């Protein structure tokens, strides 16, 4: 979709964010984007599971960006959209369950 350099930049950015969430330091980022759920407090175990799920979500998006950067094929755009939508469905199901 975009240039390979932009895709690589996005992959690195998503990778850094995933590491932040895997380390358990993503509370500030979650609070910045939580909207009306900002006042809801989670216990530490639930918070850790939530951050792990967001980290996995970001890793899958990062891998998708790497695929976009290295495989220059017209069908790759559709494949990446399907992967991204499946990843979004995963995170939404996980958040609804927990």
C-alpha distances in whole Angstrom, upper triangle without the diagonal:
4,7,9,11,10,9,12,14,12,14,17,17,17,20,22,22,23,26,27,27,29,31,32,31,29,31,31,27,28,31,28,26,29,30,33,33,34,38,38,39,38,40,39,39,36,34,34,33,30,29,29,27,24,24,23,20,19,19,17,14,15,15,12,10,12,11,8,9,12,11,9,10,9,11,9,6,10,12,10,11,14,15,14,16,19,19,19,22,24,24,25,28,29,29,31,34,34
4,6,8,6,7,10,11,11,13,15,15,16,18,20,21,22,24,26,26,28,30,31,30,28,31,30,26,27,30,27,26,29,30,33,34,34,38,38,39,38,40,39,39,37,34,34,33,31,29,29,27,24,24,23,21,19,19,18,15,14,15,13,10,12,12,8,8,12,12,10,12,12,14,12,10,14,15,12,13,17,17,16,18,21,20,21,24,25,25,27,29,30,30,33,35,35
4,5,5,6,9,10,11,13,15,16,17,18,20,21,23,25,26,27,29,31,32,31,29,32,31,27,29,32,29,28,31,32,36,36,36,40,40,41,40,42,40,40,38,36,35,34,32,30,30,29,26,25,25,23,20,20,20,17,15,16,14,11,12,12,9,7,10,12,10,13,13,16,13,12,16,17,15,16,20,19,18,21,24,23,24,27,28,27,29,32,32,33,35,37,38
4,5,5,6,9,10,10,12,14,15,16,18,20,21,22,24,26,26,29,30,29,28,31,30,27,29,32,29,28,31,33,36,36,36,40,40,40,39,41,39,38,37,35,33,33,31,29,28,27,25,23,23,21,19,18,18,15,13,13,12,9,9,10,7,4,7,9,9,12,14,16,13,13,16,16,14,17,19,18,18,21,23,22,23,26,27,27,29,31,31,32,35,37,37
4,5,5,6,9,10,11,12,14,15,17,18,20,21,23,24,26,27,29,28,26,29,28,25,28,30,28,27,30,32,36,36,35,39,39,39,38,40,38,38,37,34,33,33,31,28,28,27,25,23,23,22,19,18,19,16,14,15,14,10,10,12,10,7,10,13,12,16,17,19,16,16,20,19,17,19,22,21,20,23,25,23,24,28,28,27,30,32,32,32,35,37,37
4,5,5,6,9,10,10,12,14,15,16,18,20,21,23,24,26,27,26,24,27,26,22,25,27,25,24,27,29,32,32,32,35,36,36,36,38,36,36,34,32,31,30,28,26,26,25,22,21,21,20,16,17,17,14,12,14,13,9,10,12,10,8,12,14,13,16,17,19,16,14,18,18,15,17,20,19,17,20,23,21,21,25,26,25,27,30,30,30,33,34,34
4,5,5,6,9,10,10,12,14,15,16,18,20,21,22,24,26,25,23,26,25,22,24,27,25,23,26,28,32,31,31,35,35,35,34,36,34,34,32,30,29,28,26,24,24,23,20,19,19,17,14,14,14,11,9,10,9,5,7,9,7,5,9,11,11,14,15,16,13,12,15,15,12,14,17,15,14,18,19,18,19,22,23,22,24,27,27,27,30,32,32
4,5,5,6,9,10,10,12,14,15,17,18,20,21,23,25,24,22,26,25,22,24,27,25,24,27,30,33,32,32,36,35,35,34,36,33,33,32,30,28,28,26,24,23,23,20,18,18,17,14,13,14,12,9,10,10,7,6,9,9,6,9,12,13,16,18,19,15,15,18,17,14,17,19,17,16,20,21,19,21,24,24,23,26,28,28,28,31,33,32
4,5,5,6,9,10,11,12,14,15,17,19,20,21,23,22,20,23,22,19,22,24,22,22,25,27,31,30,30,33,33,33,33,34,32,32,31,28,27,27,25,22,22,22,19,18,18,17,14,14,15,12,10,12,12,9,9,13,12,10,13,16,16,19,21,22,18,17,20,20,16,18,21,19,17,21,22,20,21,25,24,23,26,28,28,28,31,33,32
4,5,5,6,8,10,10,12,14,15,16,18,20,21,20,18,21,20,17,19,22,20,19,22,24,28,27,27,30,30,31,30,32,30,30,28,26,25,24,22,20,20,19,16,15,16,14,11,11,12,9,7,10,10,7,9,12,11,10,13,15,16,19,20,20,16,15,18,17,14,15,18,16,14,17,19,16,17,21,21,19,22,25,24,24,27,29,28
4,5,5,6,9,10,10,12,14,15,16,18,20,19,18,21,21,18,20,23,21,20,23,26,29,28,28,31,31,31,29,31,29,28,27,25,23,23,21,19,18,18,15,13,13,13,9,9,10,8,4,7,8,5,6,10,10,9,11,14,16,18,20,20,16,15,18,16,13,15,17,15,13,17,18,15,17,20,20,19,22,24,23,24,27,28,28
4,5,5,6,9,10,11,12,14,15,17,19,18,17,20,20,17,19,22,21,21,24,26,30,29,28,31,31,30,29,30,28,28,27,24,23,23,22,19,18,19,16,13,15,14,11,10,12,11,7,10,12,9,9,13,13,12,14,17,19,21,23,23,19,19,22,20,17,19,21,18,17,20,21,18,19,23,22,21,24,26,25,25,29,30,29
4,5,5,6,9,10,11,13,14,16,17,16,14,17,17,14,16,19,17,17,20,23,26,25,24,28,28,28,27,28,26,26,25,22,21,22,20,17,17,17,14,12,14,13,9,10,13,10,8,12,13,10,12,15,15,14,17,19,21,23,24,24,21,20,22,21,17,19,21,18,16,19,21,17,18,22,21,19,22,25,23,23,26,28,27
4,5,5,6,9,10,11,12,14,15,15,13,16,16,13,15,18,17,16,18,21,25,23,23,26,26,26,24,26,24,24,23,20,19,19,17,14,14,14,11,9,10,10,6,7,9,7,5,9,10,9,11,14,14,14,16,19,20,22,23,23,19,18,20,19,15,16,18,15,13,16,17,14,15,18,17,15,18,21,20,20,23,24,23
4,5,5,6,9,10,10,12,14,14,13,17,17,15,16,20,19,19,21,24,27,26,25,28,27,27,25,26,23,23,23,20,18,18,17,14,13,14,12,9,10,11,7,6,9,9,6,9,11,10,11,14,15,15,16,19,21,23,25,24,21,20,22,20,17,19,20,17,15,19,19,15,17,20,18,17,20,22,21,21,25,25,24
4,5,5,6,9,10,11,13,12,11,15,15,13,15,18,17,18,20,23,26,25,23,27,26,25,24,25,22,23,22,19,17,18,17,14,14,15,12,10,12,13,9,9,13,12,10,13,15,14,14,17,18,17,19,22,24,27,28,28,24,23,25,24,20,22,23,20,18,21,22,18,19,22,21,19,22,24,22,22,26,27,25
4,5,5,6,9,10,11,10,8,12,12,9,11,14,14,14,16,19,23,21,20,23,23,22,21,22,20,20,19,16,15,16,14,11,11,12,9,7,10,10,7,9,12,11,10,13,15,14,15,18,19,19,21,23,25,27,28,28,24,23,25,23,20,20,22,19,17,19,20,16,16,20,18,16,19,21,19,19,22,23,22
4,5,5,6,9,10,10,9,13,14,11,12,16,16,16,17,21,24,22,21,24,23,22,20,21,19,18,18,15,13,13,12,9,9,10,7,4,7,8,5,6,10,10,9,11,14,14,15,17,19,19,21,23,25,27,28,27,23,23,24,22,19,20,21,17,15,18,18,14,15,18,16,14,17,19,17,17,21,21,20
4,5,5,6,9,9,9,13,14,13,14,17,18,18,20,23,26,24,22,25,24,23,21,21,18,18,18,16,13,14,14,10,10,12,10,7,10,12,9,9,13,13,12,14,17,16,17,20,21,21,22,25,27,29,31,30,26,26,27,25,22,23,24,21,19,22,21,18,19,21,19,17,20,22,19,20,23,24,22
4,6,5,7,5,6,10,11,10,11,14,15,15,17,21,23,21,19,22,21,20,19,19,16,17,17,14,12,14,13,9,10,12,10,8,11,13,10,11,15,15,14,17,19,18,19,22,23,23,25,28,30,32,33,32,28,28,29,27,24,25,26,22,20,23,23,19,19,22,20,17,20,22,19,19,23,23,21
4,5,5,6,5,8,10,9,10,13,14,14,15,19,21,19,17,20,19,17,16,16,14,14,13,10,9,10,9,5,6,9,7,5,9,10,9,10,14,14,14,16,18,19,20,22,23,24,26,28,30,32,33,31,28,27,28,26,23,23,24,21,19,21,20,16,17,19,17,14,17,19,16,15,19,19,17
4,5,8,8,11,14,13,13,16,18,18,18,22,24,22,21,23,21,19,17,17,14,13,14,11,9,10,10,7,6,9,9,6,8,11,10,10,14,15,14,16,19,19,20,22,24,24,26,28,30,32,33,32,28,28,29,26,23,24,25,21,20,22,21,17,18,20,17,15,18,19,16,17,20,20,18
4,6,8,11,13,13,14,16,18,19,19,23,25,22,21,23,22,19,17,17,13,14,15,12,9,12,12,9,9,12,12,9,12,15,13,14,17,18,17,19,22,22,22,25,27,27,28,31,33,35,36,35,32,31,32,30,27,28,28,25,23,25,24,21,22,24,21,18,21,23,19,19,23,23,20
4,6,7,10,11,11,13,15,16,17,20,22,19,18,19,18,16,14,13,10,11,12,9,6,9,10,6,8,11,11,9,13,15,14,15,18,19,19,21,23,24,24,27,28,29,30,32,35,37,38,36,33,32,33,31,28,28,28,25,23,25,24,21,21,23,20,17,20,21,18,17,20,20,17
4,6,8,9,10,12,13,15,15,19,21,19,16,18,18,16,15,15,12,14,14,11,10,13,12,8,11,13,12,11,15,16,14,16,19,19,19,22,24,23,24,27,28,28,30,33,35,37,38,37,33,32,33,31,28,29,29,26,24,26,26,22,22,24,22,19,21,23,20,18,22,22,19
4,6,5,6,9,10,11,12,16,18,16,14,16,16,14,14,15,13,14,13,10,10,12,10,7,10,12,9,9,13,13,12,14,17,17,17,20,22,21,23,26,26,27,29,31,33,35,35,34,31,29,30,29,25,26,26,24,21,23,23,19,18,21,19,16,18,20,17,16,19,20,18
4,5,5,6,9,10,10,13,15,13,11,13,12,11,11,12,11,13,12,8,10,12,10,8,12,13,11,12,16,16,15,18,20,20,20,23,25,25,26,29,29,30,32,34,36,38,38,37,34,32,33,31,28,28,29,26,23,24,24,21,20,22,20,17,18,20,18,15,19,20,17
4,5,5,6,9,10,13,15,13,11,13,14,13,14,16,14,17,16,12,13,16,13,11,15,16,13,14,18,17,16,19,21,21,21,24,25,25,27,29,29,30,33,34,36,38,38,37,34,32,33,32,29,28,29,27,24,25,26,22,21,24,22,19,20,23,20,18,21,22,20
4,5,5,7,9,12,15,13,11,14,15,15,15,17,16,18,16,13,14,15,12,10,13,14,11,12,15,14,13,16,18,17,18,21,22,21,23,26,26,26,29,31,32,34,34,33,30,28,29,28,25,24,26,24,20,22,23,19,18,21,20,16,18,20,18,16,19,21,19
4,5,5,6,9,12,10,9,12,12,12,12,15,14,15,13,10,12,13,10,9,12,12,9,12,15,13,13,16,18,17,18,22,22,22,25,27,27,28,31,32,33,35,35,33,30,28,29,28,25,24,25,23,20,20,21,18,16,18,18,14,15,17,15,13,16,18,15
4,5,5,8,10,9,6,9,10,10,12,15,15,17,15,12,14,16,12,12,15,16,13,15,18,17,17,20,22,21,22,25,26,25,28,30,30,31,34,35,37,38,38,37,34,31,32,31,28,27,28,26,23,23,24,21,19,21,21,17,17,20,18,15,18,20,17
4,6,7,11,11,8,12,13,14,16,18,18,20,18,15,17,18,15,14,17,17,14,16,19,18,17,20,22,20,21,25,25,24,27,29,28,29,32,34,35,36,36,35,32,30,31,30,27,26,27,26,22,23,24,21,19,22,22,18,18,21,20,17,20,22,20
4,6,9,9,8,12,13,15,16,19,19,20,18,15,17,17,14,13,16,16,12,15,18,15,15,19,20,18,20,23,23,22,25,27,26,28,31,32,33,34,33,32,30,27,28,28,24,23,24,23,19,20,21,18,16,18,19,15,15,18,17,14,17,20,18
4,6,5,5,9,9,11,13,16,17,18,15,13,16,16,12,13,16,15,13,16,18,16,17,20,21,20,22,25,25,25,28,29,29,30,33,34,35,36,35,34,32,29,29,29,26,24,25,24,21,20,21,19,16,18,18,14,14,17,16,12,14,17,15
4,5,6,9,10,13,15,19,20,22,19,16,19,20,16,17,20,19,16,20,22,19,20,23,24,22,25,28,27,27,30,32,31,33,36,37,37,38,37,36,33,31,31,31,28,26,27,26,23,22,24,21,18,20,21,17,16,19,18,15,16,19,18
4,6,7,9,12,14,18,20,22,18,17,20,20,17,18,22,20,18,22,24,22,22,26,27,25,28,30,30,30,33,35,34,36,39,40,40,41,40,38,36,33,33,33,30,28,29,28,25,24,25,23,20,21,22,18,16,19,19,15,16,19,17
4,6,5,9,11,14,16,18,15,13,17,17,14,15,18,17,16,19,21,20,21,24,25,24,26,29,29,29,32,34,33,35,38,39,40,40,40,38,36,33,33,33,30,28,28,27,24,23,24,22,19,19,20,16,15,17,16,12,13,16,14
4,6,8,10,14,15,18,15,13,16,17,14,15,18,18,16,19,22,20,21,24,26,25,26,29,29,30,32,34,34,35,38,39,41,41,41,39,37,34,34,34,31,29,30,29,25,25,26,23,21,22,22,18,17,20,18,15,16,18,16
4,6,10,13,15,17,15,14,17,18,16,17,20,20,19,22,24,23,24,27,29,28,30,33,33,33,36,38,38,39,42,43,44,45,44,43,40,38,38,37,34,33,33,32,29,28,29,26,24,25,24,21,20,21,20,16,17,19,17
4,7,10,13,15,12,11,15,15,13,15,18,18,17,20,22,22,23,26,27,27,29,31,32,32,35,37,37,38,41,42,43,44,43,42,39,37,37,36,33,32,32,30,27,27,27,24,22,22,22,18,17,19,17,14,14,16,13
4,7,9,12,10,9,12,14,12,14,17,17,17,20,22,22,23,25,27,27,29,31,32,33,35,37,37,39,41,42,44,45,45,43,40,38,38,37,34,33,33,31,28,28,28,25,23,24,22,19,19,20,17,14,16,16,13
4,6,8,6,6,9,10,9,11,14,15,15,17,19,20,21,23,25,26,27,29,30,31,33,35,36,37,40,41,43,43,43,41,39,37,37,35,33,32,31,29,27,27,26,23,22,22,20,17,17,18,15,12,14,14,10
4,6,5,6,9,10,11,12,14,16,17,18,20,21,23,24,26,27,28,30,32,33,35,36,38,39,41,42,44,45,45,43,40,39,39,37,35,34,33,31,29,29,28,25,24,24,22,19,20,20,16,15,16,15,12
4,5,5,6,9,10,10,12,14,15,16,18,20,21,22,24,26,26,28,30,31,33,35,36,37,39,40,43,44,44,42,39,38,38,36,34,33,33,30,28,29,27,24,24,24,22,19,20,20,17,15,18,17,13
4,5,5,6,9,10,11,13,14,15,17,19,20,21,23,25,26,27,29,30,32,33,35,36,38,39,42,42,43,41,38,37,37,35,32,32,31,28,27,27,26,23,22,23,20,17,19,18,15,14,16,14,11
4,5,5,6,9,10,11,12,14,15,17,18,20,21,23,24,26,27,29,30,32,33,35,37,38,40,41,41,39,36,35,34,32,30,29,29,26,24,24,23,20,20,20,17,14,15,15,12,10,13,11,8
4,5,5,6,9,10,11,12,14,15,16,18,20,21,22,24,26,27,29,30,32,33,35,36,38,39,40,38,35,33,33,32,29,28,28,25,23,24,23,20,19,20,17,14,15,16,13,11,14,13,10
4,5,5,6,9,10,10,12,14,15,16,19,20,21,23,24,26,27,29,30,31,33,34,37,38,39,37,33,33,33,31,28,28,28,25,23,24,22,19,19,20,17,14,16,17,13,12,16,15,11
4,5,5,6,9,10,11,12,14,15,17,19,20,21,23,24,26,27,29,30,32,33,35,36,37,34,32,31,30,28,26,26,25,22,21,21,19,16,16,17,14,12,14,13,10,10,13,11,9
4,5,5,6,9,10,11,12,14,16,17,18,20,21,23,25,26,27,29,31,32,34,35,35,33,30,29,28,27,24,24,23,21,19,19,18,15,14,15,12,9,11,12,8,7,11,11,8
4,5,5,6,9,10,10,12,14,15,16,18,20,21,22,24,26,27,29,30,32,33,34,32,29,28,28,26,23,23,23,20,18,19,19,15,15,16,14,11,13,15,11,11,14,14,12
4,5,5,6,9,10,11,12,14,15,17,18,20,21,23,24,26,27,28,31,32,33,31,28,27,27,25,22,23,22,19,18,19,17,14,14,16,13,11,14,14,11,11,15,14,12
4,5,5,6,9,10,11,13,14,16,17,19,20,21,23,25,26,27,29,30,30,28,25,25,24,22,20,20,19,16,15,15,14,10,11,12,9,7,10,11,7,8,12,12,11
4,5,5,6,9,10,11,12,14,15,17,18,20,21,23,25,26,28,29,29,27,24,23,23,21,18,18,18,15,13,14,14,10,10,12,10,7,10,12,10,10,13,14,13
4,5,5,6,9,10,10,12,14,15,16,18,20,21,23,24,26,28,29,27,24,23,23,21,18,19,19,16,14,16,15,11,12,15,12,10,14,15,13,13,17,17,16
4,5,5,6,9,10,11,12,14,15,17,19,20,21,22,25,26,27,25,21,21,21,19,16,17,17,13,12,14,13,9,11,13,10,9,13,13,11,13,16,16,15
4,6,5,6,9,10,11,13,15,16,17,19,20,21,23,24,24,23,19,19,19,17,14,14,14,11,9,11,10,6,7,10,8,7,10,12,11,12,15,16,15
4,5,5,6,9,10,10,12,14,15,16,18,20,22,23,24,22,19,18,19,17,14,14,15,12,10,13,13,9,10,13,12,10,13,16,14,15,18,19,18
4,5,5,6,9,10,10,12,14,15,17,18,21,22,23,22,18,18,19,16,13,15,15,12,11,14,13,10,12,15,13,12,16,17,16,17,20,21,20
4,5,5,6,9,10,11,12,14,16,16,19,20,20,19,15,15,16,13,10,12,12,8,8,11,10,7,10,12,11,11,14,16,15,17,19,20,20
4,5,5,6,9,10,11,12,14,15,17,18,19,17,14,13,14,12,9,10,11,8,6,10,10,8,9,13,12,12,15,17,16,17,20,22,22
4,5,5,6,9,10,11,12,14,16,18,19,18,15,14,16,14,11,13,14,11,10,14,14,11,13,16,15,15,18,20,19,20,23,24,24
4,5,5,6,9,10,11,12,15,16,18,16,13,13,15,12,10,12,13,10,10,14,13,11,14,17,16,16,19,21,20,22,25,25,25
4,5,5,6,9,10,10,13,14,15,13,10,10,11,9,6,9,10,7,8,11,12,10,13,15,15,16,18,20,20,22,24,25,26
4,5,5,6,9,10,12,13,15,14,10,10,13,11,8,11,13,11,10,14,15,13,15,18,18,18,21,23,23,24,26,28,28
4,5,5,6,8,11,13,15,15,11,12,15,13,10,13,15,13,13,17,17,15,18,21,20,20,23,25,25,26,29,30,30
4,5,5,6,9,10,12,12,8,10,12,10,8,12,13,11,12,15,16,15,18,20,20,21,23,25,25,27,29,30,31
4,6,6,7,9,10,10,7,7,10,9,7,10,13,12,12,15,16,16,18,20,21,21,24,26,26,27,30,31,32
4,6,7,10,12,13,10,11,14,13,11,14,16,15,15,19,20,19,21,24,24,24,27,29,29,30,32,34,34
4,6,9,12,13,10,12,15,14,12,16,18,16,17,20,21,20,23,25,25,26,29,30,30,32,34,35,36
4,6,9,10,7,10,12,11,11,14,16,15,16,19,20,20,22,24,25,26,28,30,30,32,34,35,36
4,7,9,7,9,12,12,12,15,17,16,18,20,22,22,24,26,27,28,30,32,32,34,36,37,38
4,6,5,8,10,10,11,14,15,16,17,19,21,21,23,25,26,28,29,31,32,34,35,37,38
4,5,6,8,10,11,12,14,15,17,18,20,21,23,24,26,27,29,30,32,33,35,36,38
4,5,6,6,9,10,11,13,15,16,17,19,20,22,23,25,26,28,29,31,32,34,35
4,5,5,6,9,10,10,12,14,15,16,18,20,21,23,24,26,27,28,30,32,33
4,5,5,6,9,10,11,12,14,15,16,18,20,21,23,24,26,27,29,30,32
4,5,5,6,9,10,11,12,14,15,17,18,20,21,23,24,26,27,29,30
4,5,5,6,9,10,11,12,14,15,17,19,20,21,23,25,26,27,29
4,5,5,6,9,10,10,12,14,15,16,18,20,21,22,24,26,27
4,5,5,6,9,10,10,12,14,15,16,18,20,21,22,24,26
4,5,5,6,9,10,11,12,14,15,17,18,20,21,23,25
4,6,5,6,9,10,11,12,14,15,17,18,20,21,23
4,5,5,6,9,10,11,12,14,15,17,18,20,21
4,5,5,6,9,10,10,12,14,15,16,18,20
4,5,5,6,9,10,11,12,14,15,17,18
4,5,5,6,9,10,11,12,14,16,17
4,5,5,6,9,10,11,12,14,15
4,6,5,6,9,10,11,12,14
4,5,5,6,9,10,11,12
4,6,5,6,9,10,11
4,5,5,6,9,10
4,6,5,6,9
4,5,5,6
4,5,5
4,6
4
